[in-house]
Amino acid sequence: MAALDRVMGVVASVREDLAAAHRRDPAATDDLAILLTSPGLHAIWTHRVAHRLWARGAKLPALVLAQGARSVTGIEIHPGATIGRRFFIDHGMGVVIGETAEVGDDVMLYHGVTLGGRSMERVKRHPTVGDGVVIGAGARVLGPITLGEGAQVGANAVVVKDVPARATAVGIPATVRVGAAHPEEHTDPAIWI
């Protein structure tokens, strides 16, 4: 019975991921096509297996599996990273997620995003990303910082400081936009992402 429960859990998780892809990608129209061709989903599904191996102490097999996924998808997720539900990577190529990164539920990354470290010490050195965060193409989020729930990071931004919930970080180095400074200023996050 426990094996059947695990299989049903995996099926439910795959369905949830497919639904997330439909919500976040207007080109995602067919479940079979998404299932067979989405490198972001292939990377996260492989990561889930590698992460379980890592957590059980099978670190070399976990690393080998993660390296295989990187070779096939162009997405590098360290098996030590913790990633929540309904995670979606659009396009994916060049995404890097470091060992101590923690990613919440309903997070979306575009291609070329790095959740990287700034320390060589064996400590928490990668970002914590809250639920519902969107990180634009080419953005670099570096160090043990926190992106609050619903925060957004603009394309090509370099973020090295915390970003509050529901704020938008843009630029190099990133600055945080919480609201319009002037009534005529347009702060729609879509402009920055």
N, C-alpha and C positions, 0 to 999 in steps of 0.2 A: 504494500500500500504506500509506503514512503517513496518508492521509486516512481509510482504513478503520480503522486503529489508533486514530485520534483519536475516530472515531464510536463504536467499541467501548468506549473509555475513558469517554466521556460516558454511554453506556448503563449501564455498570457503576456509575458514580458515582450515577446516578439510582436504580438498584436499591438501592444501599447506603443512600441517603437515605430511600427508601421503607421499607426494613427498620428503619432507626433510628426513623422515625415510628411504626411498629407497636410497637416495643419501649417507646417513651416515652409514647404517648398511647393510653389504653384506648378512646377513641372512634374511633381510626383502625382500621377493620376492612376496608376495601376499597381496593385499590391505585388503581383508577380515580378513586374519590372523593377520595382524598388527592392524587393527581396534579393533579386539576382544581380543588380547593378549598383547598389549604393555603397561606395567605399566607406562612408561614415558609419553606416550601420554595421558593415562587416567588421570594422575596427572596434566598435563598442562591444559587439557580440564576442569577438575574440578576447577583448580586454576582460570581460566578465569571467571567462574561463581562466585566463592568466592570473587575474586578481585572486581568485579562489586558490589557485596553486600557491601563489605568493603567501597568502594568509596562512596556509597550512605548512609553510616552511619549505616548499618545493621551489626554491628561488631560481635555480638554473633552468628547469623546464619552463617556468613562467617567463623568464627572460628570453628563452629561445622562441617560445610561442609569440611573444610580443614582437620580436625581431622579424619573424615570419610575416606577421600582420603588417608590419611597417613596409616590408619589401613588396607586398601585394597591394596595399592601399595608399601608401605614401603618407600615412598617419602614424605618428609615434606616440603611444601611450604607455608610460612605464607601468608595469603590473602592480606597483605599490600605490599608485594613485587611486583615490576613492571617487567614484562617479555615481551620481544619483540616477533616478528614473527619467525616462523620456528625454534623454540627452540626444541632441541632434547636431551633426557636423555637416554643413552644406558644402558640397564639392570636396573639401577635406585636404587636398594635397598640401603638404607642408605643415600640417598641424603638429605641434609638440606639446605634450602634457607631462610634466615632471613627476618624480616619485612621491613627493609629499603634497601634491596638489589635492585639494578637496573640492569637488564640484557638486552642487546641489541638483535638485530636480528641475526639469523643464528648462534646461540651459541650452542655448544655441551658439555654436561657433561657426564662423565662416572660414574659408581656406586661409592658410598661412598664419594662423593664430599660434602664439607661443604662451604657455603658462609655465614660465621658467623660474629658475633660481638665481640668486645673486650671492650665494655663499658656498664654500667648499666644505663647510662643517656638516656633520651628520646630525642636523637638527631640522625642524620644520623650516623649509627654505623656498617653498613654492606657494602660489596664491590659494586662497579659499574663495570660492565663487558661490554666491548665494543663489537661492531658487529664482528661476525666471530671468536670469541674466542673459543678455545678448552681447556678443563680442564680434566686432566687425573685422573684415578681411585684413590680414597683415598686422593686426594689433599684437603688441608685446605686453604681457602683464607679468611683471617680474618681482620676485621676492615674496616674503611671507605676509602679504597684504591681504585685505579683504575687500571684495566687491559685494556690496549689500544687495539684498533682495531687489530684483527688478532693475538693477543698474544696467546701463548700456555703455559700451566702449566703442568709440568711433574707429573707422578703418584707419590702419597705420598708426594709431595712437601708441605711445609708450607710457605705460602706467606703472609707477613705482611707489605710489601712496594709496591709502585706502580710498574707496569711492563709496559714498553713502548710498543707502537704499534709494532706488528710483531716480538717481542722478545720472548724468551723462558725462563721461570723460573723453576729451578730445585733445589732439595735438601731441607735440614732442617738445618737452615732456608734457604729459597730459595735464590739463586743467579741468576742473569740475564745473559743469553747468547745472545748476539746480533749478533755475527759473529765468525768465526774461528780465534783464537789467533795465530795458526800455520797452515800452509797449510795442514799438515798431520792430523790435528784434524778434526774429522767428527762431524758436528753440525746438522745433520739431526734431526729435532724435534721428528721424529717417534721413535728414540732411547730413548728419555726421557719421552714419553707419553705412 
